[in-house]
Amino acid sequence: MRLGGQNMPPLYVVQQNSKLRLNNRRVQVEQETDEGIQVLAQIPIGQVSEIILFGNVGLTTPLMDALLYEGIPVIFLTRDGDYRGILSGGLTPHVPLRRAQYRALEKPSFSLEMAKGFVRAKLRHQRTLLQRQNRPPKQDASLSEVIERMEHAIDEVQRKTSLSSLRGLEGSATAAYFSGLRQLFNPEWKFDARLRRPPPDPVNVLLSLGYTLLAQDCVAAVQAVGLDPYAGFLHEVAYNRPALGLDLLEEFRPLVDGVVLWICHSGKICPQQFTPGPPERPVVLDDQGKRDFIKAFEERMDSRFTHPLAQQQLTMRQCLIEQARQIAHRILEDRPGYDDMGFR
């Protein structure tokens, strides 16, 4: 699968009723208007890592065939950003690795140690985000209390002896984290708690959209190193749930939180871009808001970080690949655990 390790960006298509077709080895995005066919974009197929479609966007059969041949996945989302499915080629030829992965899943102690690593990484990065926002002279006593609770939860991770108790700790710590995160948003955003089904306010809409986009990158990273994205350790294995992709996602969730915090504070998106919708989607972000958020998300994914294991400057997408590679190495070496990247 041709993903992540290369610097090619995804192609996002938000424009409703548009169509993608293959034109001389280029992905052409077009829309029919009263004046005829309008070409919205043309990108050489070799310069696209993946295609992400929002809502009513068509795809021609010749383009599908070319994308499958090139190993370029197409991810289908609803207009509001909910995941619907993926078009991709077959599994990578890493049978020994996947066999080792399935054997590891049969060992409760291995799964528990892997899961502890994912939870610890998530909680550490959540704490770091709050600490960055709580420096003098803006220190807030209630936020400091949340940070202390996060530190206590991090210490408690290693003491857990079952996945159920670990998940309970992760849930309570994350609830505490969001009680602190909500204090960083002005009241106009109406963000009181993390709620996702359905998101009841603008901040929750942006968080859900960001997590959906990042989850697809995590699944792609897991596939790129030869692992089965549906066989995870922290998240329960269930039909059509990319459990291992979601395991990898946990460490990087605060990355999305930081993007949402920045875009709301900077005025790049304003509350007026969200309008009331139907009961199943009570708050709707307009198309320009989606474009602005995607741009901010992509800028963050293109930012570079010194990966502690690879010991080199990598983009965030490349870091996803390296962290997925770490999982693969630990499975093959029968060495359970997971080292986080230590965002600062």
C-alpha positions, 0 to 999 in steps of 0.5 A, a space after each residue: 500500500 503506497 502510503 504514509 512514508 511518502 510526502 504525497 498528500 491526500 486528495 479531499 473532495 468536499 464539493 457535492 455532486 462532483 465526479 472524479 474520473 481518470 484523464 491522461 493519468 490524472 485524477 480529474 475532479 469535475 462538476 456539471 453546470 448549466 454551462 457544461 462540465 467544469 474542471 475543479 482540479 487535476 492531480 497526477 495520480 502518482 502525486 496522490 496518497 489517498 482520496 477522501 470523499 465527502 457525501 455525494 461524490 462520484 467515481 468512474 470505473 476506469 479511475 477505480 481500476 487505476 487506483 486499485 492498481 496503484 494501491 491508492 485507497 478511496 475513503 468514503 465519508 458522509 457529507 458531515 464526515 462520518 466514516 462509511 467505507 473504503 475501497 482498497 486493494 488486497 492485503 500486503 504479502 506479510 503472512 508471517 507477521 499477521 500470523 504472529 499478530 493473531 498468535 499474540 492476540 491469543 495471549 492475554 498478558 501480551 494484549 494487556 501490555 500492548 494496551 497499557 502502552 496505548 493508554 499511557 501514550 494517550 494520557 501523557 499527550 493529553 496531559 502535555 496539551 493541558 500543561 502547554 495551555 496552563 503556563 504562567 501567568 495564565 495558570 488556572 487552579 482547576 486546570 492544574 487539578 485536572 493535570 494532577 488527576 491525569 498524572 495520577 491516572 498515568 501512574 495507575 496504568 501499570 498497576 492494572 491487571 485486566 483490560 476491563 479495568 484498564 479501559 475503565 481507567 482510560 475512560 475516567 481519565 479521558 473524562 477528566 481531560 475533557 473537563 479541563 479542555 472545555 475550559 480552554 474554549 470561550 462560552 460561544 462555542 457551547 462546549 460542555 463535554 465530549 459527546 459524539 453520537 451525535 455531536 451536539 456543538 461545534 467543538 464536538 463536530 470538529 473533534 469528530 471530523 478530525 478523529 475520523 480523518 486521523 483514524 483513516 491515516 492510522 489504518 493506512 499506516 497499520 496496513 502499510 507495515 503489513 499488519 491486520 488493522 482489524 485485529 487490535 489489543 486495546 479495542 475489542 475485535 468486532 466486525 468492521 471495526 479497525 481495532 488496531 488502527 484505533 489502538 494506534 489512533 489513541 496516542 495521536 488524538 491530542 494532535 486533533 484536539 490541538 488543531 481544534 483548539 487553534 482553529 477556534 482560537 484563531 478565528 479561522 472558523 467561527 460559530 456562525 459557520 455551524 447551523 442547526 440540522 436534523 435530529 441525527 445531525 443537530 449541528 452542521 458545519 458548512 463546506 467552507 468550514 470543512 475546507 478550512 479545517 482540512 487545511 489546518 489538519 493537513 498543515 499539522 500532519 505535514 509538520 515535522 517531529 524528531 521521532 525518538 526511535 527512528 532518530 530523524 525528522 519525520 512528518 506526522 504521517 511518517 511518524 504514524 508509520 514508524 509507530 505502526 512499525 514499532 507494533 510490528 517489531 514488538 509482535 515479531 519479537 514477542 516483546 509486548 509494550 509500546 513507547 510513545 513519541 513524547 510530544 512537546 
